[in-house]
Amino acid sequence: MDLRKSIRVIENFPKEGISFKDISTLIADGEALREAVNQMAKNLKDKNIDVVLGPEARGFIFGVPVAYALGVGFIPVRKPGKLPGETISVDYALEYGTDSLQIHKDAIKKGQRVAIVDDLLATGGTIEAVTKLVEMAGGEVVALDFAIELTELHGRDKLKGYEVNSLVKYDL
């Protein structure tokens, strides 16, 4: 199945010159969603993954069913103030300013093999921060899996040393 056909492209959104890749059409199509999840799970099935981790909110959309398909748990990565227990956090740079991401301090056990799943790899800044969280918690990042990759933004450059997989690649 060509998943690209299930992704709607909206020009000039959210601002002029941006070509937005909309996954809402992919996840609304049961066959396409199943194919995307199956492809991600197939890539991860022989990697002895202990847990899947995904950043809010779209990382939850793909991460939870991938974790289910692998028979492992899912760990949510959230913005500050969203998790009720004790957390660890990492700050990361945005185009203008900084942001922060958190996980529960006890979410990852030392040495656990972690797959990070998200909808989109663009500049790589968010996922770079997520890899730092995993490593701060004592986990080992085994693979990074994305539904979409925007290749011209060179997000992979920030993720050298990690296995990076994407289902659909777009040049901007």
KADATA-V979862 format. One record per helix or strand of 2 or more residues. SS is the DSSP state (h for helix, s for strand). FROM is the first residue (numbers start at 1). TO is the last residue. Records with the same first field share a line. If there is no record, write none. Layout:
# KADATA-V979862
SS->FROM-TO / FROM-TO
This chain:
# KADATA-V979862
h->3-6 / 24-28 / 30-44 / 58-70 / 125-136 / 151-153 / 155-159
s->8-11 / 19-22 / 51-55 / 73-78 / 87-94 / 97-104 / 113-121 / 140-150 / 164-170
